[in-house]
């Protein structure tokens, strides 16, 4: 029987993926990152965050996500479907989506 994905396990998986992206970006400098913190609410109302997310890359959320808050210095776009598909909700730096607005993917500093 497969193990049930817990918030902690999903957080570790997301951290591992984003850690690899961060490592790759560290060699190219911060010009390719949206400096600041992107925050959202996951399962059970728990807050999650990404520091200095990569620019121009669509990131699929591994679990329920809602209430996006753009604490970066660049715009971002959240989408209701994975693969950055569906009606886009653009958030300027410092702006937040409605608390109940769910999303499944995000791109930072879109082209």
Order of alpha helices (4+ residues) and beta strands (2+ residues): alpha-beta-beta-beta-beta-beta-beta-beta
